[in-house]
Amino acid sequence: MLAALASPQFTVNAISFYAMPGELALNLLFLWLLLKPNLKHAFAAGLVGGLALAMHNPLPHALMAAPCLAWLARDRQRWPRLAAVFAGYLPGLLLFGGGWMKLMEALESARPVQPHRRPRPSWKPLAHRNFLYLFTFLSSVVTIPTEDMLRARWFATRKTWIWACPGLLLILFVPRVRSVGERLLVAAFATTFVFFLFVRPDQGHGWGYRYIHTARGVLPVVFGAWLVAASESARKWGAAMVAAGLLATPVFMWQTHATVAEVVSWRLAPPGPGQWVVFVAQDTGRYRGDLVQNVPGETDLLRLVSRGAARDQDLMALHFPGAKKVEEDRRGSVWSVPEGSLAKKLQPPR
């Protein structure tokens, strides 16, 4: 636990809205249950895996689970546990996978009809094509690595080193007899790393190497196992590594805060008190999701993605009669709306 807390990637991602920390927790719980030699725990591992597959995308858990399921399949005596794991996956896939589509279908049918908008395709005819859609999606992002992709992954490897407890990555290469759990964690780490060599998109700004985060539980776990069996002198080195990481973490926190503050400062801000609508231009060259954020419960400010000056003006005339544009530049525009009108629009439906 100290090795994890001394790794800035672990602590910074833990306070973010990324899904990776949740996937890391589910993956470690999945493996812990899978290693129990009985059907009950194997079924529970499948239940956890079904939830992990339904996170922001199924790949992080699939890459973790692949070597674990292959290990179960290698021995006939473990086949009943393998079947129990697959049985455990089904409820999660049906509830969170199929249920998600039904929820989207219900939300789409509840959307008010707007004559000027083209209707979205129904989820029903798409349901039977999910596997085809997944294949099409994978083929669009998985490709033979280019020089730029390999360079990006090299930088990502450096971030794995820098954003971890100092020297933590080296523990993976210390020769020692490893338990089954450690070997499966190492295999999951390697599988995840190698797979993302072939993934076209970069990880964005991420903290550390975000794509590997769902499998990086191997680092603190293997460190702990190594430290328990290490000599006294090696333990002193281990303690120094943890202490250095804990001392460095506040620096990384400050750096992260400065990075976020610099990005957020780019967007337009209301000039004073009142009620405001802020449009963020599409061609910002930045992640619009970082700039178009509306805090729950805030009724004095609404941020929206701009669709162009003309369409923004039409939207304001439709929903906020009497609104006035007070500022506009390449970053977007700021509109003052009549007192009370924004709170009325943001009030949740009954």
C-alpha positions as CSV (number, residue, x, y, z in Angstrom):
1,M,0.0,0.0,0.0
2,L,2.9,2.4,0.8
3,A,4.4,1.7,-2.6
4,A,1.1,2.5,-4.3
5,L,0.6,5.7,-2.2
6,A,4.2,6.7,-3.0
7,S,3.4,6.6,-6.8
8,P,2.0,9.9,-8.1
9,Q,0.2,8.1,-11.0
10,F,-1.8,6.1,-8.4
11,T,-2.7,9.1,-6.1
12,V,-3.4,11.7,-8.9
13,N,-5.6,9.3,-10.9
14,A,-7.4,8.4,-7.7
15,I,-8.7,11.9,-7.3
16,S,-9.6,12.2,-11.0
17,F,-12.8,11.3,-12.9
18,Y,-11.0,8.8,-15.0
19,A,-12.4,5.3,-15.0
20,M,-9.0,3.6,-14.7
21,P,-8.7,3.6,-10.9
22,G,-12.1,1.8,-10.7
23,E,-11.0,-0.7,-13.3
24,L,-7.7,-1.3,-11.4
25,A,-9.7,-2.0,-8.2
26,L,-12.0,-4.4,-10.0
27,N,-9.2,-6.1,-11.8
28,L,-7.3,-6.8,-8.6
29,L,-10.5,-8.0,-6.9
30,F,-11.2,-10.2,-9.9
31,L,-7.7,-11.8,-9.6
32,W,-8.0,-12.2,-5.8
33,L,-11.3,-14.1,-6.2
34,L,-10.0,-16.1,-9.2
35,L,-7.1,-17.5,-7.2
36,K,-9.5,-19.0,-4.6
37,P,-9.7,-22.7,-5.4
38,N,-13.5,-23.1,-5.4
39,L,-16.5,-22.5,-7.7
40,K,-18.1,-19.9,-5.4
41,H,-15.2,-17.5,-5.6
42,A,-14.8,-18.2,-9.4
43,F,-18.4,-17.3,-10.0
44,A,-17.9,-14.1,-7.9
45,A,-14.8,-13.3,-10.0
46,G,-17.0,-13.5,-13.1
47,L,-19.5,-11.1,-11.5
48,V,-16.8,-8.6,-10.8
49,G,-15.4,-9.1,-14.3
50,G,-18.8,-8.4,-15.9
51,L,-18.9,-5.1,-14.1
52,A,-15.3,-4.3,-15.1
53,L,-16.2,-5.0,-18.8
54,A,-19.0,-2.5,-18.6
55,M,-16.8,0.4,-17.5
56,H,-15.8,3.0,-20.1
57,N,-14.8,0.2,-22.5
58,P,-14.2,-3.5,-22.2
59,L,-10.6,-3.7,-23.3
60,P,-8.8,-2.9,-20.0
61,H,-10.4,-5.8,-18.2
62,A,-10.3,-8.1,-21.2
63,L,-6.5,-7.6,-21.4
64,M,-6.3,-8.3,-17.7
65,A,-8.5,-11.4,-17.8
66,A,-7.0,-13.0,-20.9
67,P,-3.9,-14.5,-19.2
68,C,-5.9,-15.4,-16.1
69,L,-8.5,-17.3,-18.2
70,A,-5.7,-19.0,-20.2
71,W,-4.1,-20.1,-16.9
72,L,-7.4,-21.7,-15.9
73,A,-7.8,-23.4,-19.3
74,R,-4.3,-25.0,-19.2
75,D,-5.3,-27.5,-16.5
76,R,-8.4,-29.8,-16.8
77,Q,-8.9,-29.7,-13.1
78,R,-9.5,-26.0,-13.3
79,W,-12.1,-26.2,-16.1
80,P,-15.0,-26.2,-13.7
81,R,-13.7,-22.9,-12.2
82,L,-13.4,-21.6,-15.7
83,A,-17.0,-22.4,-16.5
84,A,-18.0,-20.8,-13.2
85,V,-16.2,-17.6,-14.2
86,F,-18.0,-17.5,-17.6
87,A,-21.3,-18.0,-15.8
88,G,-20.5,-15.1,-13.5
89,Y,-19.8,-12.9,-16.5
90,L,-23.3,-13.3,-17.9
91,P,-25.4,-11.3,-15.3
92,G,-23.0,-8.4,-15.6
93,L,-23.0,-8.4,-19.4
94,L,-26.8,-8.7,-19.5
95,L,-27.4,-6.1,-16.8
96,F,-24.8,-3.5,-17.6
97,G,-24.3,-4.2,-21.3
98,G,-27.8,-5.0,-22.5
99,G,-29.3,-2.8,-19.8
100,W,-27.3,0.2,-20.9
101,M,-28.7,-0.1,-24.4
102,K,-32.2,-0.3,-23.0
103,L,-31.6,2.8,-20.9
104,M,-30.3,4.7,-23.9
105,E,-33.3,3.6,-25.9
106,A,-35.6,4.8,-23.1
107,L,-33.8,8.1,-22.9
108,E,-34.0,8.6,-26.7
109,S,-37.8,7.9,-26.7
110,A,-38.3,10.4,-23.9
111,R,-36.4,13.2,-25.8
112,P,-38.8,16.0,-27.0
113,V,-39.3,16.0,-30.7
114,Q,-37.6,18.9,-32.4
115,P,-38.5,19.5,-36.0
116,H,-35.2,21.1,-37.0
117,R,-33.2,18.0,-35.8
118,R,-32.8,14.8,-37.7
119,P,-34.0,11.8,-35.6
120,R,-31.3,9.6,-34.2
121,P,-31.3,6.0,-35.2
122,S,-33.1,3.7,-32.8
123,W,-31.0,1.4,-30.6
124,K,-33.3,-1.6,-31.4
125,P,-32.0,-2.3,-34.9
126,L,-28.5,-1.8,-33.8
127,A,-28.7,-4.2,-30.9
128,H,-28.0,-7.3,-33.0
129,R,-25.0,-5.6,-34.6
130,N,-23.1,-4.9,-31.4
131,F,-20.4,-7.4,-32.2
132,L,-20.0,-6.0,-35.7
133,Y,-19.8,-2.5,-34.3
134,L,-17.2,-3.6,-31.8
135,F,-15.1,-5.2,-34.6
136,T,-15.5,-2.1,-36.7
137,F,-14.4,0.1,-33.8
138,L,-11.4,-2.0,-33.0
139,S,-10.3,-2.1,-36.7
140,S,-10.4,1.7,-36.7
141,V,-8.1,2.2,-33.7
142,V,-5.8,-0.9,-33.9
143,T,-3.1,-0.7,-36.6
144,I,0.5,-1.6,-37.3
145,P,2.6,0.7,-35.2
146,T,4.0,3.7,-37.0
147,E,7.2,5.5,-35.9
148,D,5.1,8.2,-34.3
149,M,3.1,5.6,-32.3
150,L,6.2,3.9,-31.1
151,R,7.7,7.2,-30.1
152,A,4.5,8.1,-28.1
153,R,4.7,4.7,-26.4
154,W,8.3,5.3,-25.5
155,F,7.4,8.5,-23.8
156,A,4.6,6.6,-22.1
157,T,7.1,4.1,-20.8
158,R,9.1,7.0,-19.4
159,K,6.0,8.3,-17.7
160,T,5.4,4.9,-16.2
161,W,8.9,5.2,-14.7
162,I,8.7,8.8,-13.6
163,W,5.1,8.7,-12.1
164,A,5.8,5.6,-10.0
165,C,7.6,5.2,-6.7
166,P,11.3,5.6,-7.6
167,G,12.8,2.4,-9.1
168,L,9.5,0.5,-8.7
169,L,9.5,-0.7,-12.3
170,L,12.9,-2.3,-11.8
171,I,11.4,-4.8,-9.2
172,L,9.7,-6.5,-12.1
173,F,13.1,-7.6,-13.4
174,V,14.5,-8.9,-10.2
175,P,15.0,-12.7,-10.5
176,R,13.0,-14.5,-7.9
177,V,10.5,-17.3,-7.5
178,R,7.0,-15.8,-8.0
179,S,3.6,-16.9,-6.9
180,V,0.9,-17.7,-9.4
181,G,-0.8,-14.4,-8.5
182,E,2.4,-12.4,-9.2
183,R,3.0,-14.2,-12.5
184,L,-0.6,-13.5,-13.7
185,L,-0.2,-9.8,-12.7
186,V,3.0,-9.6,-14.7
187,A,1.4,-11.3,-17.6
188,A,-1.5,-8.9,-17.5
189,F,0.8,-5.9,-17.3
190,A,2.8,-7.2,-20.3
191,T,-0.3,-8.0,-22.3
192,T,-1.8,-4.6,-21.7
193,F,1.4,-2.8,-22.6
194,V,2.0,-4.8,-25.8
195,F,-1.6,-4.4,-27.0
196,F,-1.5,-0.6,-26.7
197,L,1.6,-0.5,-28.9
198,F,-0.9,-1.2,-31.7
199,V,-3.6,1.4,-30.6
200,R,-3.7,4.5,-32.8
201,P,-5.1,7.1,-30.4
202,D,-2.8,8.7,-27.8
203,Q,-3.9,8.8,-24.2
204,G,-4.4,12.6,-24.1
205,H,-3.0,14.5,-21.2
206,G,-3.4,11.6,-18.7
207,W,-1.4,11.5,-15.4
208,G,1.4,9.0,-15.9
209,Y,0.8,6.4,-18.5
210,R,-3.0,6.2,-18.2
211,Y,-3.5,3.2,-20.5
212,I,-1.4,1.0,-18.3
213,H,-3.1,2.1,-15.1
214,T,-5.6,-0.7,-15.0
215,A,-2.8,-3.3,-14.9
216,R,-0.2,-1.4,-12.8
217,G,-1.4,-3.1,-9.6
218,V,1.5,-5.5,-10.4
219,L,4.0,-2.9,-9.3
220,P,3.1,-2.3,-5.7
221,V,2.1,-6.0,-5.2
222,V,5.4,-7.3,-6.6
223,F,7.3,-4.7,-4.6
224,G,5.6,-5.8,-1.4
225,A,6.4,-9.5,-2.1
226,W,10.0,-8.6,-2.9
227,L,10.4,-6.5,0.2
228,V,9.1,-9.3,2.5
229,A,11.8,-11.7,1.3
230,A,14.6,-9.2,0.8
231,S,17.8,-8.9,2.8
232,E,18.2,-6.2,5.4
233,S,20.2,-4.0,3.1
234,A,17.7,-4.4,0.3
235,R,14.9,-3.4,2.7
236,K,16.7,-0.2,3.5
237,W,16.7,0.6,-0.2
238,G,13.0,-0.3,-0.4
239,A,12.2,2.0,2.5
240,A,14.3,4.8,0.8
241,M,12.3,4.3,-2.5
242,V,9.0,4.6,-0.7
243,A,10.2,7.7,1.3
244,A,11.4,9.4,-1.9
245,G,8.0,8.7,-3.6
246,L,6.0,10.1,-0.7
247,L,8.2,13.2,-0.6
248,A,7.8,13.7,-4.4
249,T,4.0,13.2,-4.5
250,P,3.2,16.8,-3.3
251,V,5.4,18.1,-6.2
252,F,3.4,16.1,-8.7
253,M,0.2,17.2,-7.1
254,W,1.3,20.9,-7.5
255,Q,2.4,20.2,-11.1
256,T,-1.0,18.6,-11.9
257,H,-2.9,21.5,-10.4
258,A,-0.8,23.9,-12.5
259,T,-1.4,22.0,-15.7
260,V,-5.2,21.9,-15.1
261,A,-5.3,25.6,-14.1
262,E,-3.4,26.6,-17.3
263,V,-5.9,24.7,-19.5
264,V,-9.0,26.0,-17.7
265,S,-7.7,29.6,-17.7
266,W,-7.9,29.6,-21.5
267,R,-11.7,29.6,-21.6
268,L,-13.7,32.7,-21.4
269,A,-15.1,33.7,-18.0
270,P,-18.1,35.9,-17.1
271,P,-17.0,39.5,-16.3
272,G,-18.9,39.7,-13.0
273,P,-21.9,38.6,-11.0
274,G,-25.1,37.7,-12.8
275,Q,-26.4,34.9,-14.9
276,W,-24.3,33.8,-17.9
277,V,-24.1,31.4,-20.8
278,V,-20.6,30.7,-22.1
279,F,-20.0,29.1,-25.5
280,V,-16.7,27.3,-26.1
281,A,-15.4,27.4,-29.6
282,Q,-15.0,24.0,-31.3
283,D,-11.6,24.7,-32.8
284,T,-9.9,25.3,-29.5
285,G,-7.0,22.9,-30.2
286,R,-7.7,21.6,-26.7
287,Y,-10.0,19.0,-25.1
288,R,-13.4,20.6,-25.1
289,G,-14.5,18.3,-22.3
290,D,-12.0,20.1,-20.0
291,L,-13.5,23.5,-20.9
292,V,-17.2,22.6,-21.1
293,Q,-17.9,21.6,-17.5
294,N,-21.0,22.5,-15.5
295,V,-20.9,22.0,-11.8
296,P,-24.0,20.3,-10.4
297,G,-26.1,22.8,-8.5
298,E,-24.6,25.9,-10.1
299,T,-27.5,28.0,-11.5
300,D,-25.6,31.2,-12.5
301,L,-23.4,29.8,-15.3
302,L,-24.0,27.4,-18.1
303,R,-21.1,26.3,-20.5
304,L,-22.0,24.9,-23.9
305,V,-20.1,23.9,-27.1
306,S,-20.4,26.5,-29.8
307,R,-22.0,25.4,-33.1
308,G,-21.0,28.7,-34.8
309,A,-22.1,32.3,-34.2
310,A,-25.4,32.0,-36.1
311,R,-26.6,28.8,-34.5
312,D,-25.5,30.0,-31.0
313,Q,-27.5,33.2,-31.5
314,D,-30.6,31.1,-32.7
315,L,-30.3,28.9,-29.6
316,M,-30.1,31.9,-27.3
317,A,-33.1,33.6,-29.0
318,L,-35.1,30.4,-28.6
319,H,-34.3,29.6,-25.0
320,F,-33.3,33.0,-23.5
321,P,-35.2,35.9,-25.1
322,G,-33.5,39.1,-24.1
323,A,-30.0,37.6,-23.7
324,K,-27.2,39.9,-24.8
325,K,-23.7,38.9,-26.1
326,V,-21.1,40.8,-24.0
327,E,-17.9,39.3,-25.3
328,E,-16.7,37.2,-28.3
329,D,-13.3,36.1,-29.6
330,R,-11.7,33.0,-31.0
331,R,-12.3,31.1,-27.7
332,G,-16.1,31.5,-27.9
333,S,-18.6,34.0,-26.6
334,V,-20.2,35.1,-23.3
335,W,-23.9,35.9,-23.0
336,S,-25.8,37.7,-20.2
337,V,-29.2,36.2,-19.6
338,P,-32.2,37.8,-17.8
339,E,-32.2,37.1,-14.0
340,G,-33.9,33.9,-13.1
341,S,-34.2,32.5,-16.6
342,L,-31.1,30.3,-16.3
343,A,-32.1,28.7,-13.0
344,K,-35.5,27.9,-14.5
345,K,-33.9,26.2,-17.5
346,L,-31.5,24.2,-15.3
347,Q,-34.2,23.0,-12.9
348,P,-34.5,19.2,-13.2
349,P,-37.8,17.9,-14.7
350,R,-40.3,16.5,-12.3
